[in-house]
């Protein structure tokens, strides 16, 4: 069986979880295995139909009142107890902040190695071969895992969503017992950043600025573009972040986030090697830069040589028209 | 308070990666190796905690003798001690293997440590696995991708970055923490620090001393290939009046790429 971990946010399924589930469905079909999903928390039955619609025939609901607040250790205990009970061959996670925090803990608990942040999974001679970018995408590592279950996290925005259609499935509730004497980390508060804006790792479209933005005040131009484009987020190059123009959580590149959005728009970004590493797997790249020799144009599908401050205002109007 | 900081030697971020397809490994010749950037934030945080609360900071790495250079850097930044766990095995990309070595080190050599600091990932293998695995193997709490850390007695509070927000996490010590950019601004080594570091001995520990036989540490990852990503082709580049180029750009996004 392939088991997929479904991460919820405010009782809604995160898109990256559905992507992992969709990939699970494709691999389950190839390997002739069943597909199941696991949700942690009390009173989460409501998400069952959507998970069944993406192809899982079974949804395990792991319950304990403590699961109301995320705890890596508690969640890992819950998943390990399910894994020991149902013996999945494969366990997939979305490589979200939570997935990246939880999967290694679970893998170590089960005594198995982990495939992190995968961008491709193929079946070769009946085995799963994982591909993951290393050096922020400057190279790709292809490998198999020797022990079972094969635990992997899947990079968001890479694996296509499968078809969803109304289907029946089975909800299985498991009550989880947690050890009482466990030194553990617990979440005490969620601190929202500016109204919980979209993270670059989750955005379909990233509007990114570099040194050419000239100062922090001009990042507002990119926020304005972002506000008219659905599912978009503002990104930045390392030099913009290191100059203090925008928070590091926006940074794309080797010491920031490695991203694969549908569209990456680079404004005033020259294209240093460590930046290109982090965004070259974007599906479409466009760039606006004054310097016709900027390396960013070597990876851009469409480039505009020009002053971004003169291009952005008419661009905004054209985008509004196109989106209307 | 005993603080351990785990560091790794990696090619710097300006490096162009070349691959030896015979050995499925990265060609090291011509690369400039540095301490992994996130590990510097971990190191800096350890030094600040020691300056505020007292204690001892020890930098630890697992690797070949070449890694002594980054341990020297940690000593020059201000670490009290440094230890090399000598492991001549080429990169396995198996986080569990490294985690088991580190957990073995802590059990046998440093059972009294209160804080285990790591970078949130090595800039290279990019696995983000080892710290959480070490925490699990030792039964310790963890806080990953931390941008703010406060230690008060035997308790800690960390802010960890999640999508579009931060989780504030409370935990008892000892604990495993991984550093994210934004946690602090790492200091430079001083000349005095570099001179002091030169004089310090760095003990080298073998994996056998930690109770492992080489076969205990077989990799769980079977590498089938190491490849370069497909090269991107440069597309169309336009110049001209801003109104016109903006229109052409949106026309491309709308009609060719069909994204907008």
Boltz contact constraints between the chains, C-beta under 6 A:
constraints:
  - contact:
      token1: [A, 72]
      token2: [B, 142]
      max_distance: 6.0
  - contact:
      token1: [A, 97]
      token2: [B, 162]
      max_distance: 6.0
  - contact:
      token1: [A, 97]
      token2: [B, 163]
      max_distance: 6.0
  - contact:
      token1: [A, 100]
      token2: [B, 128]
      max_distance: 6.0
  - contact:
      token1: [A, 101]
      token2: [B, 144]
      max_distance: 6.0
  - contact:
      token1: [A, 104]
      token2: [B, 129]
      max_distance: 6.0
  - contact:
      token1: [A, 104]
      token2: [B, 132]
      max_distance: 6.0
  - contact:
      token1: [A, 104]
      token2: [B, 133]
      max_distance: 6.0
  - contact:
      token1: [A, 105]
      token2: [B, 132]
      max_distance: 6.0
  - contact:
      token1: [A, 105]
      token2: [B, 136]
      max_distance: 6.0
  - contact:
      token1: [A, 108]
      token2: [B, 133]
      max_distance: 6.0
  - contact:
      token1: [A, 108]
      token2: [B, 136]
      max_distance: 6.0
  - contact:
      token1: [A, 108]
      token2: [B, 137]
      max_distance: 6.0
  - contact:
      token1: [A, 109]
      token2: [B, 136]
      max_distance: 6.0
  - contact:
      token1: [A, 113]
      token2: [B, 94]
      max_distance: 6.0
  - contact:
      token1: [A, 113]
      token2: [B, 96]
      max_distance: 6.0
  - contact:
      token1: [A, 113]
      token2: [B, 220]
      max_distance: 6.0
  - contact:
      token1: [A, 113]
      token2: [B, 221]
      max_distance: 6.0
  - contact:
      token1: [A, 114]
      token2: [B, 129]
      max_distance: 6.0
  - contact:
      token1: [A, 116]
      token2: [B, 127]
      max_distance: 6.0
  - contact:
      token1: [A, 116]
      token2: [B, 128]
      max_distance: 6.0
  - contact:
      token1: [A, 116]
      token2: [B, 129]
      max_distance: 6.0
  - contact:
      token1: [A, 134]
      token2: [B, 125]
      max_distance: 6.0
  - contact:
      token1: [A, 134]
      token2: [B, 126]
      max_distance: 6.0
  - contact:
      token1: [A, 135]
      token2: [B, 17]
      max_distance: 6.0
  - contact:
      token1: [A, 135]
      token2: [B, 124]
      max_distance: 6.0
  - contact:
      token1: [A, 138]
      token2: [B, 17]
      max_distance: 6.0
  - contact:
      token1: [A, 139]
      token2: [B, 17]
      max_distance: 6.0
  - contact:
      token1: [A, 139]
      token2: [B, 228]
      max_distance: 6.0
  - contact:
      token1: [A, 140]
      token2: [B, 227]
      max_distance: 6.0
  - contact:
      token1: [A, 140]
      token2: [B, 229]
      max_distance: 6.0
  - contact:
      token1: [A, 141]
      token2: [B, 93]
      max_distance: 6.0
  - contact:
      token1: [A, 141]
      token2: [B, 226]
      max_distance: 6.0
  - contact:
      token1: [A, 142]
      token2: [B, 224]
      max_distance: 6.0
  - contact:
      token1: [A, 142]
      token2: [B, 225]
      max_distance: 6.0
  - contact:
      token1: [A, 143]
      token2: [B, 221]
      max_distance: 6.0
  - contact:
      token1: [A, 143]
      token2: [B, 222]
      max_distance: 6.0
  - contact:
      token1: [A, 143]
      token2: [B, 223]
      max_distance: 6.0
  - contact:
      token1: [A, 143]
      token2: [B, 224]
      max_distance: 6.0
  - contact:
      token1: [A, 144]
      token2: [B, 222]
      max_distance: 6.0
  - contact:
      token1: [A, 146]
      token2: [B, 220]
      max_distance: 6.0
  - contact:
      token1: [A, 146]
      token2: [B, 222]
      max_distance: 6.0
  - contact:
      token1: [A, 147]
      token2: [B, 220]
      max_distance: 6.0
  - contact:
      token1: [A, 183]
      token2: [B, 141]
      max_distance: 6.0
  - contact:
      token1: [A, 183]
      token2: [B, 172]
      max_distance: 6.0
  - contact:
      token1: [A, 184]
      token2: [B, 141]
      max_distance: 6.0
  - contact:
      token1: [A, 185]
      token2: [B, 141]
      max_distance: 6.0
  - contact:
      token1: [A, 185]
      token2: [B, 143]
      max_distance: 6.0
  - contact:
      token1: [A, 185]
      token2: [B, 169]
      max_distance: 6.0
  - contact:
      token1: [A, 185]
      token2: [B, 171]
      max_distance: 6.0
  - contact:
      token1: [A, 186]
      token2: [B, 170]
      max_distance: 6.0
  - contact:
      token1: [A, 187]
      token2: [B, 167]
      max_distance: 6.0
  - contact:
      token1: [A, 187]
      token2: [B, 169]
      max_distance: 6.0
  - contact:
      token1: [A, 188]
      token2: [B, 168]
      max_distance: 6.0
  - contact:
      token1: [A, 188]
      token2: [B, 170]
      max_distance: 6.0
  - contact:
      token1: [A, 189]
      token2: [B, 168]
      max_distance: 6.0
  - contact:
      token1: [A, 190]
      token2: [B, 165]
      max_distance: 6.0
  - contact:
      token1: [A, 190]
      token2: [B, 167]
      max_distance: 6.0
  - contact:
      token1: [A, 191]
      token2: [B, 166]
      max_distance: 6.0
  - contact:
      token1: [A, 192]
      token2: [B, 165]
      max_distance: 6.0
  - contact:
      token1: [A, 193]
      token2: [B, 164]
      max_distance: 6.0
  - contact:
      token1: [A, 193]
      token2: [B, 165]
      max_distance: 6.0
  - contact:
      token1: [A, 196]
      token2: [B, 164]
      max_distance: 6.0
  - contact:
      token1: [A, 196]
      token2: [B, 165]
      max_distance: 6.0
  - contact:
      token1: [A, 197]
      token2: [B, 164]
      max_distance: 6.0
  - contact:
      token1: [A, 199]
      token2: [B, 163]
      max_distance: 6.0
  - contact:
      token1: [A, 199]
      token2: [B, 164]
      max_distance: 6.0
  - contact:
      token1: [A, 202]
      token2: [B, 163]
      max_distance: 6.0
  - contact:
      token1: [A, 248]
      token2: [B, 181]
      max_distance: 6.0
  - contact:
      token1: [A, 248]
      token2: [B, 182]
      max_distance: 6.0
  - contact:
      token1: [A, 254]
      token2: [B, 13]
      max_distance: 6.0
  - contact:
      token1: [A, 254]
      token2: [B, 123]
      max_distance: 6.0
  - contact:
      token1: [A, 255]
      token2: [B, 37]
      max_distance: 6.0
  - contact:
      token1: [A, 262]
      token2: [B, 259]
      max_distance: 6.0
  - contact:
      token1: [A, 263]
      token2: [B, 259]
      max_distance: 6.0
  - contact:
      token1: [A, 273]
      token2: [B, 14]
      max_distance: 6.0
  - contact:
      token1: [A, 274]
      token2: [B, 13]
      max_distance: 6.0
  - contact:
      token1: [A, 284]
      token2: [B, 257]
      max_distance: 6.0
  - contact:
      token1: [A, 297]
      token2: [B, 237]
      max_distance: 6.0
  - contact:
      token1: [A, 298]
      token2: [B, 234]
      max_distance: 6.0
  - contact:
      token1: [A, 299]
      token2: [B, 232]
      max_distance: 6.0
  - contact:
      token1: [A, 300]
      token2: [B, 235]
      max_distance: 6.0
  - contact:
      token1: [A, 301]
      token2: [B, 235]
      max_distance: 6.0
  - contact:
      token1: [A, 302]
      token2: [B, 235]
      max_distance: 6.0
  - contact:
      token1: [A, 302]
      token2: [B, 236]
      max_distance: 6.0
  - contact:
      token1: [A, 302]
      token2: [B, 252]
      max_distance: 6.0
  - contact:
      token1: [A, 303]
      token2: [B, 237]
      max_distance: 6.0
  - contact:
      token1: [A, 304]
      token2: [B, 238]
      max_distance: 6.0
  - contact:
      token1: [A, 304]
      token2: [B, 245]
      max_distance: 6.0
  - contact:
      token1: [A, 304]
      token2: [B, 249]
      max_distance: 6.0
  - contact:
      token1: [A, 305]
      token2: [B, 239]
      max_distance: 6.0
  - contact:
      token1: [A, 306]
      token2: [B, 242]
      max_distance: 6.0
  - contact:
      token1: [A, 306]
      token2: [B, 245]
      max_distance: 6.0
  - contact:
      token1: [A, 310]
      token2: [B, 242]
      max_distance: 6.0
  - contact:
      token1: [A, 311]
      token2: [B, 242]
      max_distance: 6.0
  - contact:
      token1: [A, 311]
      token2: [B, 246]
      max_distance: 6.0
  - contact:
      token1: [A, 314]
      token2: [B, 242]
      max_distance: 6.0
  - contact:
      token1: [A, 314]
      token2: [B, 243]
      max_distance: 6.0
  - contact:
      token1: [A, 314]
      token2: [B, 246]
      max_distance: 6.0
  - contact:
      token1: [A, 315]
      token2: [B, 246]
      max_distance: 6.0
  - contact:
      token1: [A, 318]
      token2: [B, 246]
      max_distance: 6.0
  - contact:
      token1: [A, 318]
      token2: [B, 247]
      max_distance: 6.0
  - contact:
      token1: [A, 318]
      token2: [B, 250]
      max_distance: 6.0
  - contact:
      token1: [A, 319]
      token2: [B, 250]
      max_distance: 6.0
  - contact:
      token1: [A, 322]
      token2: [B, 250]
      max_distance: 6.0
  - contact:
      token1: [A, 322]
      token2: [B, 254]
      max_distance: 6.0
  - contact:
      token1: [A, 322]
      token2: [B, 260]
      max_distance: 6.0
